[in-house]
Amino acid sequence: MSLIRALMIDVEGVLVCGRPSDGRPWASTIEDDLGLSVAALQQEFFSPYWNEIVLGRAAPVDHLKPVLAKIAPHLPYDDFIAYWFENDARLNIKLLEELRQQRKCRFR
């Protein structure tokens, strides 16, 4: 009998790995596509707030809306979110298949 009852897989960079079209990081062409500086987004949003968001202590919208208003006032929040989710959506099919195989072997 197996002791493993559940297996947790990280999503960002493991299960979801980049843009669907080419696997590059989701923000690779964000400057050209949306006129938003990756460096400014990192400095103003990800660096100060991401840990808080990942730990569930804050909602992304609470910090992202004011940050976008500051660094990219031309860019509506909904447009940014749509871009992010569409471009950070390449599934790691090989990993999914390996997990499927593990499930067959271990959880029957």
C-alpha positions in Angstrom: 0.0 0.0 0.0 1.3 3.4 -1.0 1.8 6.1 1.6 1.2 8.9 -0.9 -2.4 10.1 -0.8 -1.9 13.4 -2.6 0.6 15.0 -4.9 0.9 18.8 -5.1 2.3 20.4 -8.2 3.3 24.0 -8.5 1.5 25.8 -11.2 3.7 28.8 -12.2 6.7 27.6 -14.2 5.9 23.9 -13.6 2.4 23.0 -14.8 1.9 26.3 -16.7 5.1 27.3 -18.4 4.9 30.3 -20.6 3.1 31.5 -23.7 1.0 28.9 -25.6 2.5 30.0 -28.9 6.2 29.6 -28.1 6.8 28.8 -24.4 8.6 32.1 -23.8 7.7 34.0 -20.5 4.2 35.5 -20.7 5.6 39.1 -20.6 8.3 38.7 -23.2 6.7 41.2 -25.6 4.5 43.1 -23.2 6.3 46.3 -23.9 5.6 46.1 -27.7 2.1 44.6 -27.2 0.7 46.9 -24.4 3.3 49.6 -23.9 4.1 48.4 -20.4 7.6 48.3 -19.0 8.4 44.8 -17.6 11.0 46.5 -15.3 8.3 48.9 -14.0 5.8 46.1 -13.4 8.4 44.1 -11.6 9.5 47.0 -9.4 6.0 48.4 -8.7 3.9 45.3 -8.5 5.7 42.0 -8.3 8.6 42.9 -5.9 6.6 44.6 -3.3 3.3 42.7 -3.4 3.7 39.2 -5.0 4.6 37.3 -1.8 1.6 38.8 0.0 -0.7 37.8 -2.9 0.7 34.3 -3.2 0.2 33.7 0.5 -3.5 34.9 0.2 -3.0 38.0 2.3 -4.0 40.3 -0.5 -5.9 40.1 -3.8 -4.0 41.0 -6.9 -6.6 43.6 -7.9 -6.0 45.5 -4.7 -2.4 46.3 -5.7 -2.5 45.9 -9.5 -5.1 48.5 -10.3 -3.3 51.4 -8.5 0.1 50.2 -9.9 -1.3 50.2 -13.5 -2.8 53.6 -13.0 0.7 54.8 -12.0 2.9 53.1 -14.6 0.6 52.6 -17.5 -2.5 54.9 -17.2 -3.4 54.1 -20.8 -3.9 50.4 -20.0 -7.2 49.2 -18.5 -6.9 46.6 -15.8 -9.2 44.2 -17.6 -7.1 44.4 -20.7 -3.9 43.7 -18.7 -5.5 40.7 -16.9 -6.8 39.2 -20.2 -3.3 39.6 -21.7 -1.6 38.0 -18.7 -4.0 35.0 -18.6 -3.9 34.4 -22.3 -0.1 34.5 -22.4 0.6 32.6 -19.3 -1.2 29.4 -20.3 1.1 26.9 -21.9 0.4 23.6 -20.2 3.2 21.2 -19.6 1.7 18.2 -21.4 4.6 15.9 -20.6 4.2 16.5 -16.9 0.4 16.0 -17.1 1.0 12.7 -18.9 3.5 11.6 -16.2 1.0 12.6 -13.5 -1.7 10.6 -15.3 0.7 7.5 -15.3 1.5 8.0 -11.6 -2.2 8.1 -10.8 -2.8 4.9 -12.6 0.0 3.1 -10.8 -0.4 4.5 -7.3 -4.1 5.3 -6.8 -5.9 2.2 -7.9 
